[in-house]
């Protein structure tokens, strides 16, 4: 990494670290902070994750939990994990004493890491134009705001499109997030409405009558999805053709629990997902939460065995994950996951470029050779900030919606490692279409081996194996 990039990271980390930490939010379980943080007595009395010694859930476990005052909420029999609500501390301790149980640990509802909000620079705002049908035969480069998408050029996606690599509806990508706006013109027809689902007890129809439960009331899931795939009406996605599976694990404030993450991973794998994108995660102390750590490893490994490659993020707090003590970020640091750090330009002459040093490490990205697999565009700076452009949803929340989207604009912009991961998930989908289903190890190896080696030679703490190169991964260039 050059000296200028190092200075940018140090400056950004000093100025922006505090703003990137998780913030307390009111949720169903009144949880605070990350799962690594201490939980309130109410949390401990309400939700627990039970991890069994064997990777199966005993047939009588629901009755055992009920005798102790609990209620079985989730049973993940293929990995030996269950979620129980209503247990007291005494009940949890008694349950944990069972010879077939490895751990019983709190499973509070907490909010994930935040991506940075868009700036309010009026020169960067999009006009609210009426949507027009996209030409199914046109190149993604014909998208209305493609000129602003430095990120697609940075990974050479445009070269892949020119060579005819537009994806396949036979490939299934699961998005584990806040849902998907399946009526958005850029996503209409791409989402599998029959098999998409929600693990969140959130009444979507209260706000948007007639919408399905996995509708996105936050926007984050839709933003992420649009990078994986798009009809290229407003913005281009890595794939033009793919089948998307919405798996809603986060509510309208992006709050979730470990059991919902695990349930989502298992569901996506069982539905035949080829790729699973999770632009989120939680941090745990390995000594205090060995059961939860084991459960995440089991879930990621299960998905891998079923043929799904899981792509995820290291967070936006600039942390050094090589020197993070006993803390672990999951699913980022799970053995078979791909964890994606963020890159972005250091500046731009205008909203349509040209852009300077598009491969600079984003100052906020967490880093570490032990965690980061590869890097991809996420948005950076310092001022002028160059963000990733994203489509506004048709289901904006008054509490979570961005001002420009609430004002009826077509697109918004933001930055964060959340947007790095779907570039890699999109590439993985293209590779599945090329190389076939059921071999995530091959897809993972191709992504890592074809990346452009940036920073220090070999594995770099900020780039991993390098910034992904879509054209090289597909064999278009060498």
N, C-alpha and C positions, 0 to 999 in steps of 0.2 A: 504494500500500500504506500502511495506517495505521501510526502510530508504534508501537502495541502489537505489531502483527505483526512489524515490523522488529526490535523488541527480542527477541521470541521466537526469531526466526531467528538473531540474533547469539548469544544465550545458548545455544541448542541446538547451533549450530556449534562453539562453544568447548568445550562439555561432551562432545559426542558424536562429533566428527569422527573421532577416532582409532579408536573402536570400529567405525566403518563401513567402514574400509579393508579390502581383501581380505587374508585371512590365509593364510600358507603351509599347504598340506595335502599329505599324501603322495598321489601319483597314479601312473598307469601310467608317465608320462615323468619323474617326480620333479621336476616343474616348481615354480617358486616365484613367488608374487605374480601380478600382472597381466601381460598380454602386453607392456605397455610396459616392464616391468622387464627387467633383464639376465637372460639364460638361462645355465644351467650348461653346461659342455662336453658333458655327456651329452645335454642337450636339443638342442644344435646338431648333434650327431652322429646324432640319432635321427629328427627330423621336420622337414620343410621344406615350405613352400608355394611353388609355382612359378607365376609369373604370366607369361603369354606376351604378346607385343606385340599379336598379333591375338587376337580373342575366339574362339579355337578351340584345341584341343589337337592337335598333329601326330599322325598315325597311328602313327608309329614312336617316340613318346616313351617308352613303356614299355621298349623295347629300349635306348634311350639311357641311361635311368636305371639299368637293370640293368648295363650295361657299366661304370658308375661305382660299382657296389656298392649301388645303391639298389633299392627296390621300389615300384612304383606302387600307392598305396593308394586314391586317389580321382582321377577324371578328370571334370572339369566342362566338357565340350566347348563348351557354349553360351556360356560366359563366358571361356574360355581360361585356366582355372586347374586345377592338379593338386596333389595332396599326395603326397609321397614320403617313405618311411622308410628308415633305414639308411645315409644319405649321411654321409661324413666331411666335415670342413671343406674338404679338398682337392677332394673330389668335388663338393661344392656349388659351390665357386668355378669349377671347370671347367665345370659345367653352366650356371652363370650367364653364362659367356662366349659362349654360343650366340647367334647373330645374331637368332634369333626369340624370345629370352627377355627379358622386361622386368626381372624380379627373381626371386631365390631367397632366401627369408627364413625364419628359424626359425619353427616352428609347434608350440610346446610345449603340453602339457596344463596348463591353469591353472584356478583356481577363480574364479568370478564374484563380483560384489559381494554382500555379505550383506544380507538384510533383518533388522530387529531382532527378537529373540526376544520371545515373549509374556511378560508379567509373571505372577507367581505369586499374584496377589491372589485368595484363595479366594472372595471375593464375586462374582468374575466368571466362575467356572467353570461349565460346563454339566454337566447330569446325563447319565448314559449310559442313554438310553432305547432300547428296541427300535425299530428302524426300521419304519415303516408305509408301505405303498404310497401314492404321491402321487396325488391325483385329477387326471387329465389335463385336466379341464375347469375346475379351480379356478384362481383368481388366484394369482400368485406370493406375494402378501401373506399367503397362508394357510400359508406355510412355518413350521415350528415355532419358529424363532428369528428370524423376520423383524423382530420388535419391536426387536432390537438393531442392525439394519442401517441406521444413520444414513447410510451411504454411498449406498444406493439412493435414499433420499429427497433427498439432496444434489444428485443429478443428475436428479431428477424422473422416474426410471424408473417409479415407481408411477403417474404420470399417463399414461405411454405404455401401461402394461398395462391401465389402466382404459378406454383408448380402443381396446383390442383389438390393440395391437402386441405380439405375443408371439414374433415371429420366424418362421422357415421352415426346414423340414428340407432345402429346396433350396439353402440357403446353407451354404457350407463354410468353417469357421474352423480353421486349423492352429495348434496350440500347440507351439512349439519350446521345449522345456524338459526337465525330468527325467522325462518320461513322464506318463501319466494313469492313475489308478485307475479303470478302466472298469467295475468291479463296484460302485463306490460307489453307493448308492441315488440320490443326487442326480444322478449322471451315467450311470447304467445306461441303455443303449439309445441314447444320444446319440453315442457314439464309433464311427466307421467302423473296425471291427476288421480288415477286409480290407486297407485301404490305409494304416493307421497303420504306423509303422516305427520302428526304432531304429538309430542310427549309433554306439551305444556297445557295446563288447565286454564286456557285463556279464551274467553268468548269473543271470537272475531266478529260474529254477526252483530254484536252490540254496537260496533263502530261502523261495520260495512256489511249490511244485510245481504245474504246470499253468498258471501265469500266462504271458501272452504277453510277448515281449521288451520291448515298450514300456511295461510296467507301471512304476509310479512307486515307487522305493525311497527317495526323499527326502521327498516331500510337496509340494515347491514347485510342480511342474507341475500337480498336482491342485488346489492352492489357487488358482492363477491361473485355471485352467479354470472353477472353480465360480463365478467372478465373471462370466465371459463367458456361461455358460449353466448352467441347473440344472433338474432336475425339481421343484424347490421342495418337497422333502420336509423337509429340515432347514433350508436357507438358500435364499433367492431369488437367481437370477442375472439379468443383464440380459435374456437370451433364455430363453424356455421351450422353444422348438423351434429346432434348428439341427443341422448335422452337424459333429461335431468330428473333427479329424485329429490324432492324437498323433504328433509327430515328436520322438523322443528324441535330444537332442544333449548332455545333461548326465548324468553318472553319479550315483551315490548320494551323492556329496559335492558335487555341482553343479560338477564340474570338466569342462572341455571344451577344444576347440581352435578356432582360426579356421577350419580346413578343415571341421570339423563344423558350425559355424554356416553356412558357405557351402553345404555339402551339404544342410543342412536347408531353407534358403531355396529352393534350386533344386528340391528334391524337392516341397516344398509347392506351389510355383508350377506344376510339371509335373502335379501331381495335381488342378489346377483350384481351388486355394484362392481364396476371395474375400478373405479377411482372414488375415494372419499375425501372431500375437502372439509377441514375444520379450521377456520380462521379464528381460532380461540384456544383456550386452554386454562389450566390452573397450576398453581405452584404448591408443592407439598414438602414438608420436612420428612425425609425418608425414615428417620428414627421414630417419629411420632405417628406417621401414617403408612406403615409398611403394607397394610392390607389394601388401601386405595391404590398405592403404587403397583402392587401385584395385580390388582384388578385391571388397571389400564394396560399393563403389559399383556395380560391374557386376552383382552379384547382386541388389541391391535394385532396380536399374533393370530387370533382366530380369523379376523378379516383377511389377513395375509394368506392364510391357508385356504381360505375360500376364494381367493383370486382377486382381492381388492388391495390397491395401493393407497395408503392413507397419507395425505399431504397436510401439513399444519405449520404453525408459526412459533417463534421463540419469545414473542411479546415486544413491547415498544418502550421499555424503560432503560435501554442502554446497558443492561447488566452483563457482566463478564461471567458466562456460564461455565467457564473452565475453573473459576475460583469462586464457586457459589456455595461452598461448605456442604452441608447435608441437604441442601434444597434441590429439588428436581422439578422441571416443568414438563407437564404432560398434556397431550400426547407427544409433544415435541421430542422429548428424550427417550421415547419408547424405541426399542431396538429396530423394529421394522418400519418405522415411519420416516418420511422425508420432511425435514424441518427447514423452512425457507426464510432466510434473512432478507432485509430490504435494501434496495439501491434506488438512486434517483439523481437527477441533474443538480448541479450546483448553481444553475441559473439558466435564464432564457431571455432571448431578445424580445419575445412577445408571446402571446397565447398560442400561436402556431409555430413557435420556435424561431430560429434554430436554438437548440439546447446545448448547454455546456456540460461536458463530462457526465453523460447520462449513467455511467456505471459507478459513480461515487457511492461508497457505503452510506446509507441513510444514518444521520447522526443519532437517531433514537433507537435503532435496531439493537436488540440483544445479540450477543455474539459469543463465539467459542468453538474451537475445533471439536470439542466433545459433543456438541449439540447441532451445529449448523451443517446441513447437507449441501445445499446450494443457495444461490441468491437470485432474486428477480425484482423487477420494478415495483416500487412502493410509494415513491414520492419523497422529495427531500428539500434542500435549501442549502445555506441560509438565504434570507430574502434576496431576490424575490423567490418565494416558495413555489416550487413546481409540483403540483399534486397530480394524482390520477383522476381522470374524469369518469363520472359514474352517472347512470340514468336515474332520474327521480322516479319514485314509485307512484302508483295510483292509490296507494293506501297509506298516506303520510299520517303519522301520529302527532298530535298536538304537543305531546311531551317529549318525543324523540325525533320528530321531523326537523329537517334542516330548513332554515328560513327561505332559502332560494327555492326549495321544493314546495314548501307551503305557499309560496308566492306564485306557483304555477309554472316555474321554469322547467325546461326539458332535462337539463343535466345539472349535476353538482360536482364538487371535487373535494378530495380528501387525501390523506396519506396515512400509511401504517402498514405493518407487516401483513395485516389481514389481506391486503391487496397483492402482496407478493405471492402468497400461496396459490391463489387460483390461476396465475400464469403457469405454474408448474402442473397443477391439476389439469389444466387445459392441454398442455403438452402431453401429459400422460395419456389423455383420452385420444389424441391424435396417434400416439404410438400404439395403443391397443388396437385401433382401427387398422394400423399397418402390420403389426406383429402378431395379433391374435389375443384372445381372451385367456385368462387363467394362469398367467405367468407374471405376477407383479415383481418378482425378483429380476426378471429380464428387463421390464420397463424401468425399474428403479436404476439398474446398472446403466442402461442406455442414457438416461437423463444425466446421471453423474459423469459418465465418461465423455459425453459430448459437450459439456459445459465449457465456456471460455474461461481458462485459468487466469484469474485476476488476483491482484494483491501479491502476497508471498507465493512462491512456486509451490505447487501441490495443495494440500488442504490448508485453507486460510481461515482464521477465526471470523472474518467478516463475510467471506464468500463461500466457505466450505470448499467444494470442488470447483466452484466458479459460478459465473452468471449464466443461466440457462441459454441455450442457443437452439431455437426451434428448428431452424433450417438444417443445422448440423445433425441434430438428433434424428431427423427424418432421412438423412443421407443425401440431401440436396447439395450441400457443400461439404468440403472436407476440412 
